[in-house]
Amino acid sequence: MSSQNAATFHKLHEDLLILPNAWDAASARIVEDAGAKAIATSSAAVAWAQGYADGHHFPIANLIAVVEATARAVTIPITCDAEGGYSDDPKQAAENVGRLIDAGAVGINLEDGKQPHELHLRKIEAIRAAAEKKGVNLYINARTDVILKQLVPAEQTIEETLRRAAAIERAGGSGLFVPGIADAAQISAVVRGTKLPLNVMARPGAPAASQLRELGVRRLSAATGLFNVAMAAAREAAEDFLHDGDSEALWQRRGSPPDYNKLFAG
C-alpha cells in the first residue's frame, strides 16, 4: 500500500495540489471527507494540538502516533511535516523518517531553517537512502527558509533559493517548498529556475489558486491556516457560552455536523 500511495502522491504534483493541513486523525478525516486528494500535516498544528511548542519540541514518538492514527482514519496518501528530521544527525533523522514511513507516511517536509545548507543536503541524502531500502519512493518536499527567515539580503533571495534548489535536486529531493514567497514575479522565477515542483504556502497576498496554476506552481499548503480557523471558532464559542450559558446558541453553532461515528467506523 505504501508504494502505491507514494506513486499516487507523486502523480498528484502533475497539477496544482491543494493541501488543507491537518493536525490529528479527526481533522485529517474531515479534510478527506471535504474532498482532499491527500493529507498533509502541519508540524506546528500537530505540536500545538498536543500541547507542545513548534520547533523540534514535539517528541518523535508522539508524531509517529499521530501519523499512525491518521493512517487508520483515512484512505488517501499522507505526507508528514517532519521539521528538520528531529535531529541534527543525518543518520538519526533518516531513522526518524523511516519510522514515519512505517507509520504510513509516503511524503515528508524537511526544512533547513537556520541550519547550514550542507546539513540539510546530508539529511536529504540519508533519508532518500533509507526510504529506498524500504522500497518506498518517498516524496521529500525540501523546505528552504531563505525568504521566510530572511537568510540572505532581499536582492539575493531568488538566486540563493535556486542555488539551494539545484543542490536539493542532486541530493534526492522531490519537491521545493519556499514558505514566504508570494510575489508572482518571484514565484515565476523560481518555477522557471528549477525542475522541482514548487510548493507555496497560503498567506495574505499570495496569488489565487488559478494564478498559481498558470505560474506553474504544483502545491499550495494551508500550513497552520485550518488549525487557526478551528481554534478561533472554538475560542469564540467558548467565550460566548461562558458569558451567557446559552445552550440553544451553542447548539446552533454546530451547523450540520457529519455522523462522526460513521466517519470513523473504518
C-alpha positions as CSV (number, residue, x, y, z in Angstrom):
1,M,0.0,0.0,0.0
2,S,2.8,2.4,0.8
3,S,4.4,2.1,-2.6
4,Q,1.1,2.6,-4.3
5,N,0.2,5.6,-2.2
6,A,3.6,7.1,-2.8
7,A,3.2,6.7,-6.6
8,T,-0.3,8.4,-6.3
9,F,1.2,11.2,-4.3
10,H,3.9,11.9,-6.8
11,K,1.4,11.9,-9.6
12,L,-0.8,14.5,-7.8
13,H,2.0,17.0,-8.3
14,E,1.4,17.0,-12.1
15,D,-1.2,19.6,-11.4
16,L,-1.7,22.1,-8.5
17,L,-2.2,20.0,-5.4
18,I,-4.1,21.9,-2.7
19,L,-3.4,20.7,0.8
20,P,-5.5,21.9,3.8
21,N,-3.1,20.8,6.5
22,A,-4.5,18.6,9.3
23,W,-3.2,18.1,12.9
24,D,-4.8,14.8,14.0
25,A,-6.8,11.9,12.8
26,A,-10.1,13.7,13.2
27,S,-9.1,16.8,11.2
28,A,-7.5,14.6,8.6
29,R,-10.7,12.6,8.1
30,I,-12.7,15.8,7.8
31,V,-10.3,17.1,5.3
32,E,-10.6,13.8,3.3
33,D,-14.4,14.0,3.5
34,A,-14.3,17.5,2.2
35,G,-12.6,16.3,-1.0
36,A,-8.9,16.4,-0.4
37,K,-6.8,14.2,-2.6
38,A,-4.0,13.8,0.1
39,I,-3.4,14.6,3.7
40,A,-0.6,16.9,4.9
41,T,0.2,17.5,8.5
42,S,1.4,20.8,9.8
43,S,4.2,20.4,12.3
44,A,3.2,23.5,14.3
45,A,-0.5,22.5,14.4
46,V,0.3,18.9,15.4
47,A,2.5,20.1,18.2
48,W,0.0,22.8,19.4
49,A,-2.8,20.2,19.4
50,Q,-0.7,18.1,21.7
51,G,0.3,21.0,24.0
52,Y,3.8,21.5,22.7
53,A,5.6,24.4,21.0
54,D,6.6,24.1,17.4
55,G,10.3,23.8,16.6
56,H,11.6,20.3,17.4
57,H,9.9,20.3,20.8
58,F,7.4,17.6,19.9
59,P,8.6,14.1,20.7
60,I,9.1,11.9,17.6
61,A,7.2,9.1,19.2
62,N,4.2,11.3,19.6
63,L,4.4,12.3,15.9
64,I,4.6,8.7,14.9
65,A,1.4,8.0,16.9
66,V,-0.3,10.9,15.1
67,V,0.7,9.5,11.7
68,E,-0.4,6.0,12.7
69,A,-3.8,7.3,13.9
70,T,-4.2,9.4,10.7
71,A,-3.4,6.4,8.5
72,R,-6.0,4.4,10.3
73,A,-8.6,7.1,9.7
74,V,-8.0,8.0,6.0
75,T,-7.5,6.1,2.7
76,I,-5.6,8.8,0.8
77,P,-1.8,9.4,0.8
78,I,-0.3,11.1,3.9
79,T,2.7,13.5,3.9
80,C,4.1,14.4,7.2
81,D,5.8,17.7,8.2
82,A,8.9,16.3,9.8
83,E,10.5,19.7,10.6
84,G,14.3,19.1,10.3
85,G,14.0,15.4,10.9
86,Y,14.0,15.9,14.7
87,S,17.8,15.6,14.8
88,D,20.9,17.4,13.6
89,D,22.5,14.0,12.9
90,P,21.6,12.9,9.3
91,K,21.6,9.2,10.3
92,Q,19.2,9.8,13.2
93,A,17.0,12.0,11.0
94,A,16.8,9.2,8.5
95,E,15.9,6.7,11.2
96,N,13.2,9.0,12.4
97,V,11.7,9.4,8.9
98,G,11.9,5.6,8.5
99,R,9.6,5.3,11.5
100,L,7.2,7.8,9.9
101,I,7.2,5.7,6.7
102,D,6.4,2.6,8.7
103,A,3.6,4.6,10.4
104,G,2.0,5.3,7.0
105,A,3.7,8.5,5.6
106,V,4.6,8.5,1.9
107,G,5.9,12.1,1.9
108,I,7.6,14.4,4.3
109,N,8.5,18.1,4.6
110,L,12.2,18.6,5.6
111,E,13.3,22.1,6.4
112,D,16.7,23.8,6.6
113,G,15.7,26.7,8.9
114,K,18.8,28.5,10.0
115,Q,20.9,25.3,10.0
116,P,23.7,25.0,7.4
117,H,22.5,24.2,3.9
118,E,25.0,21.4,3.7
119,L,23.5,19.7,6.7
120,H,20.1,19.9,5.0
121,L,21.5,18.2,2.0
122,R,23.1,15.4,4.0
123,K,19.8,14.7,5.7
124,I,18.0,14.5,2.3
125,E,20.6,12.0,1.0
126,A,20.4,9.9,4.2
127,I,16.6,9.9,4.1
128,R,16.4,9.1,0.4
129,A,18.7,6.1,1.0
130,A,16.6,4.9,4.0
131,A,13.4,5.2,2.0
132,E,14.8,3.3,-0.9
133,K,15.8,0.4,1.4
134,K,12.2,0.3,2.5
135,G,11.1,0.2,-1.2
136,V,9.1,3.5,-0.9
137,N,9.6,6.3,-3.3
138,L,9.2,8.9,-0.6
139,Y,8.2,12.4,-1.7
140,I,10.8,14.6,0.0
141,N,9.4,18.1,-0.1
142,A,12.6,20.1,0.8
143,R,11.8,23.3,2.5
144,T,14.1,26.3,2.4
145,D,13.6,29.3,4.6
146,V,15.7,31.7,2.6
147,I,12.7,34.0,2.3
148,L,10.7,33.2,5.4
149,K,13.6,33.7,7.8
150,Q,15.5,36.2,5.6
151,L,18.7,34.2,5.4
152,V,20.2,36.5,2.8
153,P,19.6,40.1,1.7
154,A,16.3,40.6,-0.1
155,E,18.0,41.2,-3.5
156,Q,19.7,37.8,-3.3
157,T,16.7,35.7,-2.3
158,I,15.8,34.2,-5.6
159,E,19.4,33.5,-6.6
160,E,20.0,31.8,-3.3
161,T,16.7,29.9,-3.4
162,L,17.6,28.5,-6.8
163,R,21.2,27.7,-5.8
164,R,19.7,25.6,-2.9
165,A,17.1,24.1,-5.2
166,A,19.7,22.7,-7.6
167,A,21.6,21.1,-4.7
168,I,18.4,19.7,-3.2
169,E,17.6,18.1,-6.5
170,R,21.0,16.5,-6.7
171,A,20.7,15.2,-3.2
172,G,17.4,13.4,-3.9
173,G,14.7,15.9,-3.1
174,S,11.4,15.5,-4.8
175,G,9.9,19.0,-4.4
176,L,10.8,22.5,-3.3
177,F,8.9,24.3,-0.6
178,V,9.5,28.0,-0.3
179,P,7.4,29.4,2.5
180,G,7.0,33.2,2.4
181,I,7.1,33.6,-1.3
182,A,4.1,35.4,-2.6
183,D,5.1,37.8,-5.3
184,A,4.0,36.4,-8.7
185,A,7.3,37.5,-10.4
186,Q,9.4,35.8,-7.8
187,I,7.2,32.6,-8.0
188,S,7.6,32.6,-11.8
189,A,11.4,33.0,-11.5
190,V,11.6,30.0,-9.1
191,V,9.4,27.8,-11.3
192,R,11.5,28.6,-14.3
193,G,14.7,28.1,-12.5
194,T,14.2,24.6,-11.1
195,K,12.8,21.3,-12.3
196,L,11.4,20.5,-8.8
197,P,7.7,21.1,-8.3
198,L,7.2,24.3,-6.3
199,N,5.2,24.4,-3.1
200,V,3.8,27.7,-2.0
201,M,2.3,28.4,1.4
202,A,-1.0,30.1,1.8
203,R,-0.6,33.6,3.2
204,P,-2.1,37.1,2.7
205,G,-1.0,38.5,-0.7
206,A,-0.4,35.1,-2.3
207,P,-1.9,34.7,-5.8
208,A,-5.2,32.7,-6.1
209,A,-5.0,29.1,-7.0
210,S,-6.0,29.8,-10.6
211,Q,-3.0,32.1,-11.0
212,L,-0.6,29.8,-9.1
213,R,-1.6,27.1,-11.6
214,E,-0.8,29.4,-14.5
215,L,2.5,30.3,-12.9
216,G,3.4,26.6,-12.8
217,V,3.1,26.0,-9.0
218,R,2.4,22.4,-8.2
219,R,1.4,22.6,-4.5
220,L,-0.4,25.0,-2.2
221,S,-0.3,24.3,1.5
222,A,-2.6,25.8,4.1
223,A,0.1,25.4,6.8
224,T,-1.5,26.4,10.2
225,G,-4.4,28.0,8.5
226,L,-7.1,25.5,9.2
227,F,-5.9,25.0,12.8
228,N,-6.1,28.7,13.4
229,V,-9.6,28.9,11.9
230,A,-10.8,26.0,14.1
231,M,-9.2,27.3,17.3
232,A,-10.6,30.8,16.6
233,A,-14.1,29.3,16.2
234,A,-13.7,27.2,19.4
235,R,-12.5,30.2,21.4
236,E,-15.3,32.4,20.3
237,A,-17.9,29.7,21.1
238,A,-16.3,29.1,24.5
239,E,-16.2,32.8,25.3
240,D,-19.9,33.2,24.4
241,F,-21.0,30.1,26.3
242,L,-19.0,31.2,29.4
243,H,-20.6,34.6,29.1
244,D,-24.3,33.6,28.8
245,G,-24.6,29.8,29.1
246,D,-26.9,29.9,26.1
247,S,-27.4,26.2,25.2
248,E,-29.5,27.0,22.1
249,A,-26.9,29.3,20.7
250,L,-24.2,26.8,21.3
251,W,-26.2,24.1,19.6
252,Q,-26.8,26.3,16.6
253,R,-23.0,26.8,16.1
254,R,-22.7,23.1,15.3
255,G,-24.2,23.6,11.9
256,S,-24.9,20.3,10.2
257,P,-22.1,18.0,11.5
258,P,-21.4,14.7,9.8
259,D,-22.0,11.4,11.5
260,Y,-18.6,11.1,13.2
261,N,-19.2,7.5,14.3
262,K,-19.8,6.6,10.7
263,L,-16.7,8.6,9.5
264,F,-14.5,6.6,11.9
265,A,-16.2,3.2,11.6
266,G,-13.5,2.2,9.2
